[in-house]
Every structure is written in C-alpha cells, then in structure tokens.
Amino acid sequence: MILQTIVSWIVLPLLSLTVALTLVRLVRGPSLPDRVVALDVMGTVAIAIFAAYALLNAQPAFLDVAIVVGLIGFIGTVAFAYYTQRRI
Amino acid sequence: MMSIVQELASAALLIIGTLLLVLAGIGIVRMPDIFLRMSAASKASSLGAGCILLAVAVSAAEIAITVRAIAGVLFLFLTTPVAAHMIGRAAYMIGVPLWKGTVVDDLRGHYDTRRHTLSSVEHVKPRMQRGTGPLGDEPGA
C-alpha cells in the first residue's frame, strides 16, 4: 500500500512536472534538433509514467504499452536524424 | 504477500528514478547548447526510466511481469544512446551553433558537409561560424 501512496503522491506529480519542463524546451527550442531531443525525453518520461501506472493499478498490460511507446519513439528519432542528414 | 525488503527496495528505486527524470527535465531546460542538453537528458532520462521499470520488476515478483520489465530496461539502454548519437550527428551536420564557452571542437574544419567525408588536414572552411570561445575563431577559420 505504501508503494501506491508513493506513486500517486510523489512519482506521478514529479513526472508531470518533467513533462512540463520538456514542453518548455519543445516550444522554445531554437533549432529543430532541440525539439527532437525534447520529444525523445518526453517519450522516455512517458515510459516511466506507464511503468508507474502499471504499479499503481496492478495492471501489467501497461508494461507492454511502455515497451511499444519506447519502440515508436526510437523509430521516430532515427527517422528524423536520417531525414535531416539527407536533406542538406 | 509482499515482503518489507521488497517494498523498501521498490520505493527507493521509484524515488531515485523520479529524481533522475526531474534532473533530466531541468537539464533540458537549463543547458545552453543542444549537445550539452543531450548529454544531460539522454543519460539521466534512460537511467531514471530504467530505475522505475526495475521498481516494477522488484515489487511484482512474478516471472511474467519481471521479464517484461527487464526487457523494457534492456531495450531502453540499447536504444537511447543510438538515438542520441544520431541526433547529435544530424545536429552537427546541419550546423547547429555550439555554446560560446565551448573549448574543444575536434571535427571543426575536418568534416566535409557536402561529401560526408572526414580528412586529417584542415581544408574545408566550416559552413557556419561555430563557437567563439577561448580557442575559437583562429585565423584559419
């Protein structure tokens, strides 16, 4: 029961704060790679949020969601890097 | 059902992972340069998310859940450095400016951005003026 308390009162609020911080960089970022780095970190934070949510609700299916979100984020980042290198 | 050691280890991993992720968020806002931002963000964020997945693995001591969480950790640790390397390479190639306090830029002048080749002699003028730090902007540039 203490784990659920920690997740819902410490982990999820602080991770929401982290998403807000990366959103600041996503909006302000001067160059395109800055925004992609911010999106990449946001994807990693989303993995952590899904894992914490799986712990909170005792639903292990969210772990599969976390792995799939990580896969999609990685493919998106690699596709962006390839596109940027070919464009110049 | 859940032992106290298990619960304490899981709580510690959760708090460490959360603090590392918050540190990654602060780093990505406060760092002055895309390369420094990546250095702060990719390492701290992969370690933080790995800690939280490990906390799930420790707390649910079932083989199905633990294997899934550890597979997630391995996947994260394999993919995050590759992604950061590719973004850094792309950012350097399109000429994202370095921080003005940057001291060492080993690729400066040695990389041909048109043919994508490296050379040991400094023969190519950089497309864009990079860092104006203590060693930057020598007469050759």
Chai-1 contact restraints between the chains, C-beta under 6 A:
chainA,res_idxA,chainB,res_idxB,connection_type,confidence,min_distance_angstrom,max_distance_angstrom,comment,restraint_id
A,L3,B,S10,contact,1.0,0.0,6.0,A-B,restraint_1
A,L3,B,S59,contact,1.0,0.0,6.0,A-B,restraint_2
A,I6,B,A11,contact,1.0,0.0,6.0,A-B,restraint_3
A,I6,B,L14,contact,1.0,0.0,6.0,A-B,restraint_4
A,V11,B,L14,contact,1.0,0.0,6.0,A-B,restraint_5
A,V11,B,T18,contact,1.0,0.0,6.0,A-B,restraint_6
A,L14,B,T18,contact,1.0,0.0,6.0,A-B,restraint_7
A,L14,B,V22,contact,1.0,0.0,6.0,A-B,restraint_8
A,T18,B,L21,contact,1.0,0.0,6.0,A-B,restraint_9
A,T18,B,V22,contact,1.0,0.0,6.0,A-B,restraint_10
A,T18,B,G25,contact,1.0,0.0,6.0,A-B,restraint_11
A,L21,B,G25,contact,1.0,0.0,6.0,A-B,restraint_12
A,L21,B,V29,contact,1.0,0.0,6.0,A-B,restraint_13
A,T22,B,G25,contact,1.0,0.0,6.0,A-B,restraint_14
A,T22,B,I28,contact,1.0,0.0,6.0,A-B,restraint_15
A,V24,B,V29,contact,1.0,0.0,6.0,A-B,restraint_16
A,R25,B,I28,contact,1.0,0.0,6.0,A-B,restraint_17
A,R25,B,V29,contact,1.0,0.0,6.0,A-B,restraint_18
A,S31,B,V96,contact,1.0,0.0,6.0,A-B,restraint_19
A,P33,B,I34,contact,1.0,0.0,6.0,A-B,restraint_20
A,P33,B,I87,contact,1.0,0.0,6.0,A-B,restraint_21
A,P33,B,A91,contact,1.0,0.0,6.0,A-B,restraint_22
A,P33,B,V96,contact,1.0,0.0,6.0,A-B,restraint_23
A,D34,B,I34,contact,1.0,0.0,6.0,A-B,restraint_24
A,V36,B,I87,contact,1.0,0.0,6.0,A-B,restraint_25
A,V37,B,R37,contact,1.0,0.0,6.0,A-B,restraint_26
A,V37,B,M38,contact,1.0,0.0,6.0,A-B,restraint_27
A,V37,B,I87,contact,1.0,0.0,6.0,A-B,restraint_28
A,D40,B,A83,contact,1.0,0.0,6.0,A-B,restraint_29
A,V41,B,A24,contact,1.0,0.0,6.0,A-B,restraint_30
A,V41,B,I28,contact,1.0,0.0,6.0,A-B,restraint_31
A,V41,B,A41,contact,1.0,0.0,6.0,A-B,restraint_32
A,V41,B,S45,contact,1.0,0.0,6.0,A-B,restraint_33
A,T44,B,S45,contact,1.0,0.0,6.0,A-B,restraint_34
A,T44,B,A49,contact,1.0,0.0,6.0,A-B,restraint_35
A,V45,B,L21,contact,1.0,0.0,6.0,A-B,restraint_36
A,I47,B,A49,contact,1.0,0.0,6.0,A-B,restraint_37
A,A48,B,L21,contact,1.0,0.0,6.0,A-B,restraint_38
A,A48,B,A49,contact,1.0,0.0,6.0,A-B,restraint_39
A,A48,B,I52,contact,1.0,0.0,6.0,A-B,restraint_40
A,A51,B,I52,contact,1.0,0.0,6.0,A-B,restraint_41
A,A51,B,L53,contact,1.0,0.0,6.0,A-B,restraint_42
A,A51,B,V56,contact,1.0,0.0,6.0,A-B,restraint_43
A,A52,B,I52,contact,1.0,0.0,6.0,A-B,restraint_44
A,A54,B,V56,contact,1.0,0.0,6.0,A-B,restraint_45
A,L55,B,V56,contact,1.0,0.0,6.0,A-B,restraint_46
A,P60,B,I65,contact,1.0,0.0,6.0,A-B,restraint_47
A,L63,B,R68,contact,1.0,0.0,6.0,A-B,restraint_48
A,L63,B,A69,contact,1.0,0.0,6.0,A-B,restraint_49
A,A66,B,G72,contact,1.0,0.0,6.0,A-B,restraint_50
A,I67,B,G72,contact,1.0,0.0,6.0,A-B,restraint_51
A,G70,B,L76,contact,1.0,0.0,6.0,A-B,restraint_52
A,F74,B,T79,contact,1.0,0.0,6.0,A-B,restraint_53
A,F74,B,A83,contact,1.0,0.0,6.0,A-B,restraint_54
A,T77,B,A83,contact,1.0,0.0,6.0,A-B,restraint_55
A,V78,B,M86,contact,1.0,0.0,6.0,A-B,restraint_56
A,A81,B,M86,contact,1.0,0.0,6.0,A-B,restraint_57
A,A81,B,I87,contact,1.0,0.0,6.0,A-B,restraint_58
A,A81,B,A90,contact,1.0,0.0,6.0,A-B,restraint_59
A,T84,B,A90,contact,1.0,0.0,6.0,A-B,restraint_60
A,T84,B,I94,contact,1.0,0.0,6.0,A-B,restraint_61
A,Q85,B,A90,contact,1.0,0.0,6.0,A-B,restraint_62
A,Q85,B,M93,contact,1.0,0.0,6.0,A-B,restraint_63
A,I88,B,I94,contact,1.0,0.0,6.0,A-B,restraint_64
